[in-house]
Amino acid sequence: MIVITGATGTVGRPLVQTLIDAGHAVTAVARTVPTGVAADLARPETLRPALDGADAIFLLIAGDLLVDAGEPDALLETITAAGVRRVVLLSSQAARTRPSAPSHSRLRAYEDALRRTAAEWTVLRPGGFASNTFAWVPSVRAARAVAAPFADVALPVVDPADITAVAAAVLTGDGHAGRAYELTGPAAISPREQTAALAAALGEPVAFTELTRADARAAMLAFMPGPVVEGTLDILGRPAPDEQRVSPDVERVLGRPPRSYAEWAAAAIDAFR
């Protein structure tokens, strides 16, 4: 049996369905979940009922766990004490490139705690998600317009479907223990270029306006903790060379290239109409 935490999210929800479709027994876990187990990873004891009979777990660290909630060692001790053999942690590329940044140091702490366990561990480190541009849906629908910071700074954003596919492969296949995979798309693409890809998928022009960092920060604070906002803006505006590099790891795990932003946009375009 495989436990999926964050089971209502961008990666967790399709991962649950992918594993079920492949014939695996799955327990879905989230703080609030219609079917499955409700648990708060900041309180590891609430996770114990989901771990009974589990062989593997997909561990997603999000929300206040990224800032100051929860203890990595306590959570992982609860998981391994229940006899879970395989742990796959969804981390972030910045946990390697910016391990001391307040926005990502907690993810690095979870990585380090995982390495101290006896589990067969694997770390997944995606870069930016292509689906982050769902934030543009209201303005594209209403005015065929996008406003974003750092117009011409390009990053190799990854399709969340590729993250899901890699997670499924690592949870159910062999040869991944002790590895950290960085997950990116096939090419770096800027916000201005992403807007052009959306316009092409829509078959209509979409205007682009560059936001200041201050304006972008104000908008992001509505749904992200302050330290995570600052760290995200640093990556978007001043990426390190490694953060602009295309990783071979999606193709290494899946045996095919990662999907481009244009492919993601074409598949998701109904949300923008």
N, C-alpha and C positions, 0 to 999 in steps of 0.2 A: 504494500500500500504506500502511496505517495501523498505527502501532505504539502499543500500549496498555501503559503501565507500571502497576504495581499491579493486574495482570490477575486476581489471585485474590481481590480485595477486594470491598467492598460496592458500589462503583460500577464498578470495572474489570471484574469478571466479567460482569455483565449487559451492559456496554457492548460487550465482545467479541462476545457473542452477537447483540446488536442490529445491529451492523455486518455481521457475517457473514450474518444473515438478510436484510439489505438488499443483499447481493451484493458487498460490499467485501472485498478481500484484507486480512487482519489478521495481525499478529504479536503474540502475547501475551508480555509480559515481566513477570517477578517474580523475587524472590530465589530462590524455590523454586517451580517451575511444572512440572506433569506433562507438558504439551505446550506448546511455544513455546521461549522463550529465557530462561535463567537469567542475571540480571544484578543487580549492586549499584550503584545510582545514586551512591553515595559513591565508587565507582571507575569513572569514566566510560568507561574503556577496555573494561570488560566489556559495555557497551551497544553497542559498535560493530557486532558481527555482526548485531544486530537492525535496524540502520539502513540496510542495503544495499537500495537501491531504494525507500526510504520517502518518501512525499510529506508525511505529517503524523504528529504524535505527540501522544498524551495523556500529560501528565506529572503524576504523583502523587507528592508529597513527604510521606513519613511516617516514623514510627519515629525512629531516631537522627538522621535528616536534619533533623528539626524542632528539634534541640538544638545539635549541634556537628559532625556528620559531613558530609563533602562540601563542595565549593566550587561555589556556583551558577554562576559564570562558566565554570569548567572544564567542567561538565556541558553547559551551553548551547553552548559553543564546539564540543564534540564533536558535538552534534546538528546544528548549522548547518553545520559543516565537511563533514558527510556528505551535504549537499544537501537536508536536510529543509526544506520550504518553510513549513509551517504548524505552529505549536506552541500547544497548548491546555493551560494550567496550571490544575490544580485547587488553588486556594488556600483562603482562608477569609475570611469577612466581617470577622473581627477583624484581618486584615492591614491593613485600612483603618481600622477604628475604634480599634485598639490597636496601632499599628505598632511601638512601642518596647517593648511588653511582652515579657518573655523567652519567653513561650509562643508568640508569633506573629511575632516580629521576623525569624526565619529565613525564614518564608514571604514576608514583605515583601522580604527580600533576594533571593529567587528572582524575585519580581515585577519588582524593579528591574533585575536582571540580564537578564531576558527583554526588557524595554523597550530595553535597549542593543543588542540583536541586530538583524539585518536581516530576521528572520523575520516572517511574518504571524502575529502573536501575539494570543491572546485569553486573558483571565483569568476563571475562574469562581470566585466567592466565595460558597459556601453558608454559611448559618447553621447552627444545630444540626440534626442528622439525627433524623428521627422514629425511625429504627431504633436509636438509642441506647437506647431503652427495651426492646430485647431483653435488656438487663442484668437486667430484672425477671422474665424467664422462670422461673428456678428458684423464686422465692418465689410467683409467681402459680400455677404448677403445683402446688406443694406445699401452699400455705396460702391461696390466693386473697388475697394480701396484697402491697402495694408499700411500700417504704421509700425515700424520696428527700429531698434537701434542698430548701429554698426552695419550700415547698409551693404558694405562691400567686403566684410570680413567673412571668409569662407571656412566652413567646418564640414567634415564628412559625416553628416547626421545619419543615423541608422533607423531603418524601418522597424518598429516594434514587433512586427511579425517575424522578423529574422531573430530578434532576441528570444521570442517564444519558441521558435524552432530549435535554436541552439540549446535553450534550457531543457526542452523535451529530450533532445539527443543526449545531453549530459546526465540527466536524471535517470535515463533508462539504458544507456549504453556503457561500455567499458572503455578504459584507456584515458579517462579524463581526470583521475585522481591526482591531486597535487598540482594542478594547472590553474593559471589565471589567463582568461581569454579577454582580449580587448575587442569590442564589437563596434564596427563603424560601417557606414555605407561605402560605396565603391569610389566616390569622388567627393572632394570638398565643394560646398555650394554655399553661396552667400544669401542673406535675406532678400536682396534684390533679385537674385537668380531664382530663388524659391517662388517669389511672387510671379515671375515670368512663367515658371512651370505650372503654377495654378491657373494663370491666364490661358495657357495653351490647353490645359485639361478642360477648362470651362468653355473655351472657344470665344472668349470675350476679353477685352482689355481690363487689366486691374492696375490701378494707380499705386505707386509706392511713395511713402513719405518717411524720411529718416527721423526717428525720435532722438532726443538727447538722452544721455544715461540717466539723468535725474527723472525725466518723464517715464522712462521704462521702469526705473526702480519703484516709483509710486504705483504704477499699475501692477507690478509683480508682488508687492507687499500685500495685496488683497488676498493672495492664496499661497504665499510661501513665507517661511520664517526669514527674518532679516538677514542673518548670516548666510543662509542659502542663497538669497537674492544677490547679495554682494559677490559671493563666489561665482555664481552663475554669470553675472555681468562681467566679471573679470575674464572668464573663459570666452564669452561671446565677443568681448572687445579687444582683449589682449591675449589671444591663445598662445600657448607654448608651441614650438615646432612639433612636438609629439602629439599635441592635441589636433593638429591639422593633418597628421599623417594618416593614410589609409592603412588599416590593419588587415592582415590576411586571415584573421582567425575565424570569421564567419565561414569563409570558403573552406578553411581547414577542417572545421567541424562538420559542415553540411555537404561538402563536395560540390558546391555551386557558388557563384558570386553572390554577394549581397544585393538586395534590390535598391535601385536608385531612388532619389527623392521624386523624380518624375513618375516612376512607377507607383510609388506610394500615393502621390497626388491623384493619379488617374484612378486608383482604386477607392480613394476617399472622397472624390470630388462631389458626390451627392450631398455631403454635409455642407458644402460651400455654396450650393445653388440657391 
